[in-house]
Amino acid sequence: MTNPVAGAWEQAVRLAFGFLFAAIGVLALAWAASNLRVVPPDARAAVLRLGAVTRIEGPGLLLAWPQPIEQVVLLPGSDRQIAQPVHRFDSAPVALVGQLPEFQVSPDARSNAAFLLTGETGIVHLQATLFYRIDDPRAYLLAAQHVPAALDRIFAASAVAVCAARGLDAILVTRPGSGGADAGNVSRESFRSDLVRETNRRLAALAAQGAGLGVRVSRVDVAAALPGGAKAAFDRVLQATQTADAAIADARTEATRTATTARQQRLRILADAEAQAAERRAEVTSATATMAGLAGQMQGSAGSAQRRVLYDARAGALLGRAREVNAVDPVGGSRLLLPGPGTSR
């Protein structure tokens, strides 16, 4: 006959082991499916096997070996931009008494890291935010902890080089240019493009040396400002330039008005001269019409007699107007002096 107490203990042990095996099975299934996950549409998944990157998976369902065999790291997608403020240029503005807060240059050169020299030895303060994309996930995973600090230093070096190659007007609009507002916008956009190009060039140089960060800068937002005291001076220069431009514009308007008036007077004088000339030609033509008509008729002996009669008729009136007349015979050489009406007898 079996012992009832021993049978109860045996049954309890069997139930305990059964629950233990079931729990272990559930835990084993959960462990096996621990790396079964869904990658979001704006992300990528890097699968690391024993610390080495084995593959990069895109959005969708991902199945990998459970940890610690394989580890899944989610990364932003290739189209996603990551923003990072540049802390190397951080500098709080100093509020002076009775003035607006503005950036001040410190006597300690180490405190002026936020100020950069331009190509014309000017000083400008920059505040920048980088936007970058991950283009090499493998390199990014290796340098993930150092990417923010490295980007900060690389952009600072790029900004120093770009500002040194440009004038102050090409960085921020301090006075109106010849191209107006459009030229200022183009200049600022060119400055941002140069910063992006120089930063990416330095990143490519790091990648060529085998120390790439796996990122590429896509955009830079830059706010440039002048140090304290310089802004007032540039405002005065801007005001003087605007006053000079206004005076030049007024002078050009007055010169245009004077030139227009002169052209109108010239045209009027020419028109009057042409009208007077036409009138004089008409008078002369009318005065000589009789003589021109008679000239064609005075031919032969009859014409000679008519010329003699016409000369006798008009010579007296013509000679009466003269003060003195010298008549010389072309054949005999005798000379006859006839006193005019204005001479004494």
Secondary structure, 3 states (H helix, E strand, C coil): CCCHHHHHHHHHHHHHHHHHHHHHHHHHHHHHCCCEEEECCCEEEEEEECCEEEEEECCEEEECCCCCCEEEEEEECCCCCEEEECHHHCCCCECCCCCCCECCCCCCHHHCCCEEECCCCCEEEEEEEEEEEECCHHHHHHCHHHHHHHHHHHHHHHHHHHHHCCCHHHCCCCCCCCCHHHHHHHHHHHHHHHHHHHHHHHHHHHHHCCCCCCEEEEEEEEEEECCCCHHHHHHHHHHHHHHHHHHHHHHHHHHHHHHHHHHHHHHHHHHHHHHHHHHHHHHHHHHCHHHHHHHCCCCHHHHHHHHHHHHHHHHHHHHCCCCEEEEECCCCCCEEEEECCCCCC
